[in-house]
Every structure is written in C-alpha cells, then in structure tokens.
Amino acid sequence: MCKGTMKTVLDKCSEDKEFVAKLSDNCPETLKAFNLTPEERCAIIEGDITWAEKHLNSLTDKEKTWFKCRLQQERW
C-alpha cells in the first residue's frame, strides 16, 4: 500500500479547490497521475472514509476534506 501517496492526494484536496473540482468531475481520470493501489483508488472514488481510516490508521480533519466533499455530492 502506498500510504504516503494516498495521504498526498488527500492533503492536495484540502489545499487545491481546482483539484477537488477535477476529482468531482472525473475522479478515475484525475487519479491516474498518482501511484495508488486499486483499493486506495476505489476508496477515494467512492468516498469510503471508513476504509481510509482503517488502512491509514487515522485521518486528520484536513485529510477528511475529500470524503466530506464526496458525501455532499451524493453522486453514486
């Protein structure tokens, strides 16, 4: 698992509104630029905060930004 890479993506979400917009519009395509495992990619795409917290041990409020945005979108 590439914990550092997933945390990098989550940190970027908290700092870059344009990046969040790209993830919202086409998450799979946007994530191609990052070396994520299929499981990490799936957790980000689906907004699976439970999976992320379990595998990353814990998330800061900053790192939870994407999951909060994804849940608000109600796009499944």
N, C-alpha and C positions, 0 to 999 in steps of 0.2 A: 504494500500500500504506500502511496506517495503522500503521506500526511502533510508534508511541507507544501506540496503543490495545491492540495485542496484548501489548506489554510490561506495560501496566497490568493486563490480565487475568491474566497470568502472575504478576505481583507480588501481586495480590489472592489468588491461590491459595496463596501461601506464607504469607499472614498471616491468612486467614479460613477456618477449618475448615468453617463453615456454607456458605460459597460453594462450597468443594470438594464438599461433600455435594450441593448443588444441581446442580453440573455433572455429578456422577456419576449422579444420578437422571435428569436431563433436560437434557443438555448443549445441544442446539439451542435449547430454550426459554430457558435461562439466558443464553445468549449474545446473544439478541435485544436486550438492553439496551445492547450495545456496537456501535460503528461499525466492524465488521470486514469485510474483503473476503471473498468466498466462499472463497478459498484459505486465508486465515487461520482462518476458522471451521472449515473442513474439517480443517486441521492440528491444531487444538485438540480437536475432536471425536474424531478418530482417534488422537490422541496421537502425531502424527508429529513427533518431535523432530528428525529429520534435516532435514525441510522448514523447520522453525522456525529451526534453527541456520544453515542456508544463507541464508535470507532476512533474518534479523535479525543476521547476521554472527557472533554468538556469544551464548550464554546463560550467565548466572551460575548457580551452584548453586541459588540462591534461585528463579530463573526456571524451573529444570528441575523444580520440585516437582510441578506438574500432570502432566507427562509420566511421571514416576516413579509417581505415583498411578494414572494411567490404565493403564499397563502392568501394574501389580499386579492390577488389576481383572479382566483377561483377559475383558473384555466386548467382543465384536466382533460 
